[in-house]
Amino acid sequence: MYSPSIVGRRLYAAKKRGMKYQRLPRDKSIEIAAKLERLQYKDNKRLPEGQLIRPLDDREVSFIQSERLLCQCDFVYYFERYHKLQLDPGVVELIDTAGTVESVIDGSLQKIGPPRMLESQCRYIELIGRREAECMAEWNKYHFCTGILAVFHKCRQVAATATARGLTMHRMIFWPGTRAFAASVDAPRITELFARDHLAADNLPFWLKPSQFLPDVKDTELGFPAPLSSRCGYQAENQQAGGIGVGTQQDVSHLTEVALWQYPGRIKFSFLPALPKAITTLHIEESTSDGKGNYWHELSEAVRHKKEGYESWIYAFIPWWYNRLKYRDIPPLDWAPAAHTLRHAELIERSSPEFYDGNTYHPTIEQLFWWQTERARHVQQGELATFLTNYPATPEQSFQSPNQGALPVELIEEMETEILPPEVSFELEPVAQAG
């Protein structure tokens, strides 16, 4: 579903069974799907559920069969064509209007449509795909694996939640019997997750949409009866006295804003032990940071450094510069970066290979101008620590103390940006053996 090699193998196996498919360009798939959707309307009125103004012709039937197969086998194919969500106008390409619909929400114009994958989302799926390939190899050799366990250590607004919700909905629709679970720190955030999932499910094409929904239990459960028999449960961490997901097992689970949880020990001692050790398991914990010495700090660093017990976990750190169209601004023609901005740019170039698949990232002038001006606003309000937490270049920068320490945050920041990796400039001679 996530690894290109595994997607290719599944499609090849389907082809050998006589199934036919044609991988279409994204915009072509969306265009044909939109034409099919119009068959549900007569005189601008929607026909009763399941009725069309005419029967589907052979080409349309072939298109639907092909798209269903491709969507089941390839998450990205589904996500970029049929998983509709509220698009971020700050990162949507101006020419990318295929498949979007306009709606008024709270008096403002919003665009709802299938997204194009951001750089951060490509990173999530790339890492998940690598682990999926490892799981398949483990299963083939040992008939056992622990599944995909992931930590998304993020800055603000890098589509971690959107990706995890897309992964969950994809499993629920295309893999019958999926048991899914979502938890966040409080009720408003659970309401948001529930709304996103309903938006995606409600706006699927009629030929992908489940024929029935289970009775709606707002902010608690969303599901589909047989033959899909999939469901997703939702819990707010601060409203559960007895623990999270107690008494259940989940194939797909997504925990958000974990650093803000009041009792994160419930994850370690209650939730994680109940995860099935299976090739179908997908577990994601994601959050921005909230200080040091807490569950999120310890977990994310353990996964990052592959400490014992976390060797197979995925670590995806997304710094503020990762999505090139997200955080940027237009500088004046005579703008020159300040000294601390130049140090920060050097820090990005030094540290980026760890998070950029071995490549060095050079921030653009528009990105540096945004960073310098946004930093200045936070400094004026005495909130530099908050700024570095929300928009870090490295994991170390994200772990800021919420309290004022003995050293000013500005000094600590300067010291961190000037730390260079150690270089070994000598070689040890082997010790001569006696006699």
N, C-alpha and C positions, 0 to 999 in steps of 0.2 A: 504493500500500500504506500510505502514511503521511500523505500530504496529503489532506484531506477532498475537495478538488476532483478530484484524480486518482482517488480511490476512487469518487466519484460518476460520473466519466466511464467507468470500467471496468465498473461495474455497469449503466450505461445501455447500453453497447455489448453487454453480455451479454443484456440484456433485448431488444434489437433482434434478437439471434440466436435469440430464442425461449426463452431460459432464464428460469425463474421463481425468485423469491426473496422471502422475507419477513423483514425485520429484526425480531427478537424482543427483548424486554427480557432483560438478562443472566440474571436468576434463572430466567426461563421457559426459556431455552435450556438452562441447567444442569439444570433439573428434568426436561425431556424426555430429555436425553442420559442422565441417571441411570436413567430407566425403560428406555431401550433397552439399557443395560449389563446390566440384570438379566435380559435375555433370554438371556444367555450361561450362566445358572446353572439347574440343576435339582436340587431337594432340597438346596440350599445347596452344591452341588458344581459347579465350573466344567466346562462341556462342552469337548470337544476344540476346538482352535483353528479358528475359522471356522464353528462350528455354533451354532445358536440353537434355543430350545425351540419356536419356531414361525416361519413366514415373516413378513417385514415386511409391514404393510398399506400401502395407497397413501399415507395421511397420513404415515406414518413415512418412507417412501421420499422423499416430497416434502420433509420436514423435513431429511433428510440431504443431499439435493441442494442445498437452499437454504443450509444452514450451511456446506457445503464451499465454495460459491461466495463467500459473505460472508467466510469465513476467509481464502481466497486473496487476495481483493481488499483486505481491511481488516485490518491487523495488530492493531489495538487490539481489534477484535471477537474475533479468535482468542485473543489474550493474556488477556483478562479472562474468558474462558469455558472454555478448554480447555488452557491452558499451566499445568500444575500444578507447584507448588514448595512448599518449606517456608515457611509464612507467618510473618511477624513478629508475635507477639501484642501487641507494643506499639503497632502502628499499624493493626491490623485492627479494623474497626468491629465492635462487639459483636453487632449484629444480622446481620452478614454471615457466615452459616454455610452458605450454599448451596454445594454441590459439594465440601465439605471432607471428608476422611477422617482418622481418628485412627490414629496408629501409634506404637509405642514404639521410640525410637531412643536407644541408650545409656542405657536405664532411665528416660528422661524422655518425657512425653507431648508429641507434636508434632502440629501440624495441617498437612496437605498439601492444597492446593487451588488454584484459579485466583485470582489476586490482583485486588484493585481498584487501579487506577493511583494511585500516590502523586503528589503535586504535582511532585516531581522527575522522575518518569517521564513525566508529561504534558509537562514542559518538554523532555525529550530528544526525544520523538516530534514535538512541535510544531516544533522546530528542524530535525529530520531531514525532516519533511514540507515545510517551506519550501524546503529545498535540493532535495528531490525535484522540486518544481514548477519550480525553476530548471533542473534537469537536463533535464526534459522540454522546456522552452522552448528550451534550447540544442540539444538533439537535433533538434527540429523545424526549427530554423533552420540549424544547421551540420552536422547528422548526426554530431556529435561532442560528448562531454562527459567530464569526469574522474571523474564519479560523486560519491558522498557520502563525504566525509572529515571525521571528527569528533574533537574533543578534549572529554572529560568531566573537567573539573577539579572535584574533589569534596571534601566533608568525609567523615567516617566514616559508613557505613551509610545511603546514600541510594539504594540499588537500582540503581546504575549497572551492576554486573555482571549482576544479574538481568535487566535490560532488554536488555543486549547478548546474553545467552544466549537470551532469548526471540526477539529479532530473527534470530539465527542459526538456531534450530530452525524458525522460521516459513519462512524461505527454503528450508531443506533439505526440508521436507515438501511445500510447495505449489509450488515452482519447481524442476522436475526438472533434474538436472545441476549443482546448486549445489556449488561447491568452497569449503569453509569452513575456517577456521584459527583456533586459539586458542593464545595463548602467555602465560605469566606468569613470575614471577621464579624460582620453584623448584618442585620436584616436589609438595609438599603442596598448593600452590595449583592445580596442574594436576589433581591428583586431585579437588579440589573442583569444578572446572569440568566435568570428565568426569562426576562423580556427578550434578551438577545436570542435565546434558543427558540422561543416561540416565533420571533420574527423570521428566523431562518426556515423553520418548519412550515410556517404558513405561506411562505413565498416560493416554495419549491414548485417546479413545473408539475402539472397534473399527473404526468407519467412517471415522476419520481416521488411524489408526495404520498405518504401513507394513506391508505383508503379510510382509516379511522384513527382517531385519537382517543386515548383513555380519558375518562371524565377529568376535567381540568381541576387540579388542586393547586391554586395559585401559590407560587413561590415555594412549593413543597415537592411536587412531582409532575413530570411531563413524560408521557409514554404512549406507545402504540400497541394495540392488542394483536393477537395472532392474525396472520402468520408471522409478523415481525417479532412480537413479544419482547420489545425493547423498552426500557424505561430509564429515566434519570431522576434521582432524588437530590434535593437541595437542603442544606442546613446552614444556619448561622452559628458560628462558633460560640458567640457570647450568649446564646440562648439555650445551649445544650448542657445541662448539668451532668448528664451521665456519660458524655463522650461523643465522639464523632463517628458516625457510621457503625455504631455498636450493633452486633448481631447480624451483620451482613458481609458479603463479599462483593467486590466491585471489579469488573473487567477494565473499566476506564474510570479514572478518578482525577479530579482537578481541584487543587486547593490554592486559593488566591490570597494575596496580601498576608502571607504567612508571618512575616516579621511583626505584624501588629496583633497577632493572636494573644489573648490573655493566658491561655493554657496550652501552649504548643506541645507540651509533653504528651498530650492526648494523641498527637500524630505518631510520635515515636513508640509509645507503649501500648496504644490501643488500635490505631488505624493501620499502620504499616504491617504489623504481624498478620493482619487479616487479608492482606492482598494475596490473590492466588499466585503461586509460583508457576506461571504458565506463559506460553508464547503469545497468548491473547492479552496479557496484562499491559496496560499503558497508564502510568501514574505520573502526574505533573504537579510539582509545587513551584509557585512563582511569586515573586515579591520584589519590591524595592527594599533597601536596607532600613534599619531603624536602630542604629547604635551597635555596640560591640558586646560580646559576651553572652548573647542570647541564642535561642534555638536556630534562628536563620543564619546568624554569623557562623556558628559552629557547623551547621549542616552544609551550607554553601561552600565553605572553605574545605571541609572534609571531601566533598565531591570534587571540587576543583583540583585538589592535590592527590586524589585517588588514594585516600587513606584506607586502612584496612576495614573491610566491610562495605566500602563504597566504590570498589574498583570498576564495577560495570555501570555505575550511574552516569548519566549525561549531565554535563555542566555547560550551560550557555549563558555567558555574561554578555550583555548588550550595553555598551557604553553610549553616551549621548550622541556621538558622531556617526553611529553606525548607519542610520537611515539618512542618506545624503540630502533628501528633500524635506526632512522634518524640521530640524532646528537650524535655521539660517535666516539671514536678514541682509538687506542691501546696504553696503557701507558707503559713506560719502567718498567722492573721488580722491580727496586728500587724506583719507584715513590711514593711519599707521598703527599697527598693533602695539600695545603696551608691553613692557618687559615681562610681566607675569603671563600675558597671553602667548608670547613667544616661547616661554618656558613650558607652558601647557601644550603648545603644538609639538614641542620636542618630546614631551612625555607621551603624547599620542603615538608619535612615530616609533618611539622605543618600545612601547608596550603593545602596540596593535598586533604584531604577529601572533601573540598568544590567543587573541580573540578573533582574528581575521584570517584564520586558516593558514598561518605562516606568512602572510603577506603584510607589507608595511603600508599603513594608510597615511596619506598626506591630507590633512583637513583643508577645505577650501577657504578662501578669504571670506566668503559669505558666512560660513560656519563659525569662523573665528570671531567675526564681528558680532554675531549673535551671542556667542559665549561671553565675550568681554562686556557687552552692554547688559546682558542678563545678570552676570555676576555683579556688576556695579550696582544694579538695583537692589540685589539681595544684601550687599555690603552696607548700603545706605540704611537698610532696615535692620541691620545687625543679625542677618540670617544667612551668613556665608556657609555655615555648617549645613543648613537645610538645602542650599543650592548644590553643594557638593554631594549630598545624599541623593538628591533627585536627578542630578546630571553629572555623574562621575565619568572619568576617563578610565579608571581602573577600579577593581573591587576594593582595594585599600582606601581609595578616596570615598567610596560610598559608606564606609563604616565610620561615620562621624558621631561623636558623643553629643547627645542632646543638651548636656549641661556645659557651662563655661568652665574650661579647665585652667590649669596654671599658665599654659602658653596660649597666646592668641591663635585663632583658627588660621588667620592669614600667614602666620609664621610657620605653622605646621604644614600648611599647603605648600609654601615655598620650599621647605625642607624636603617634602615628598617629591616635588617635581625635579629637584636637583640630585636626587639619589640615583646613581648610576649602577647598572648591574656589575657584579664583581668580575674582574678579568684575571685569569691565572697567567702570570708572566714568567713562570719558571717551571721546570720539570724536576721531579724527584729522581735521583739516581737510585738504582736498585742497591740494596744493602749487600755487600760482599759476603759470601758464605765462608765461614771459618774452615780452615784445613781442607 
